Amino acid sequence: MNMQLLKRLYSIYSPSGKEQKMVKFLCSYIRQLPGNISVSKDEFGNLYVIKGESESYPCLVSHIDQVSHCKHSKDFKAVETREIIFGYSPKNRRFENLGADDKNGVFICLECLKKYDAVKVVFFREEETGCKGSSEAVMSFFDDVRFVIQPDRKGNSDLITSIGYSDLCSEKFIEAIEPEKWGYREENGLMTDILALKENGLGVSCINVSCGYYNAHSDEETTMKKDLLKCLIFIEHIIEDCTGVYPHVLTDSYFNPYEFEDEVYDMLDYDPTLTPENLYDMYSTNFPHFGLEDYRRICEDYRMFWYDDEGKRLLNYILCIRFFIEVHSIVSASRFFHMPTYLRVVIECQSRFFPFFPAFSRNCPDYFLHTSGSSSFRSLSDLGAR
């Protein structure tokens, strides 16, 4: 994979409605690719790319906007480790949103544009504010496509073939792509561009595929490199082996607002510190039918019925993990180890991550005094008990 390109995409901050820098970069990058390539823009600012000449084209779509809690710092870096990539500001000592939702999808589109002689690609604006870009799409662009693939799903194994009660593709297409063979399973997904296209009359099969990002819309968003590569290989298989047209017409489109409350519960299981306001800011696009009052009700129900002692221990563990990741990343970025500075970092981090756990918070510097210089950590259960 072209890691330099991927990290370049992450470095371009492109919040909804302010995607101009990303559009400029994409136009410049695409025009230097080999082959007969045309790039056009519609009135809304979506980018349409055609490469080569063919009776029918494989088609990929992605969105170029992102959701984040804070603007990228000037020293924002996409930090690559052996397994993952995350965003970080050394000056501000904080994690920052990668925009991997959906710059991972943009990356896959660009890699396929480079590799294949005949392909169509669309880059949509403002997906995160209610699929505004795809709702304004020029539908005639899709008249000669075989299928439409959108790499815009968290994780590493979801194949989205329906959204709500709306099927997105035919059984014939699912059989042709052999998802189980490639490590994917059919799932019901959330609102995204391909549903907007189907509702606008798109007559071919569509899917949304997991593309290796996690913790979308948060400052702790990460990309698992092997999961992104898995998605790219799967999509290359579909492009190369599915050469026919796979018709599918949306019949009944029905969206049950309560069907997705379990998704919100899952988010709270992952991070019980999320407030109704956090959830509304982060997921208003994914769940456009939920208002702030709905999130307040869900949070109240969650804490009443599910947030027991086990949930409190889970919250403690989550904060422990975040705390030690933050301290380790800051100290590792320093050239020299200095105990007073180290303890200052600990105190800064504990005030950020443990405002509701004063007893544990007071013990953190003591814990580091006793373990600094040691090559091993205690178990998480020991940490939570201090």
Secondary structure by P-SEA (a helix, b strand, c coil): caaaaaaaaaacccccccaaaaaaaaaaaaaacccbbbbbbcccbbbbbbcccccccbbbbbbccccccccccccccccccccbbbbbbccccbbbbcccccaaaaaaaaaaaaccccbbbbbbccccccccccccccccccccccbbbbccccccccccccccccccccaaaaaaacccccbbbbbbbcccaaaaaaaacccbbbbbbbccccccccccccccaaaaaaaaaaaaaaaacccbbbbbbbcbbbbccccaaaaaaaaaaacccccaaaaaaccccccccccaaaaaaaaaaaaaccccaaaaaaaaaaaaaaaaaaaaaaaaacccccaaaaaaaaaaaaaacccccaaaaaaaaaaaaacccccccccaaaaaac
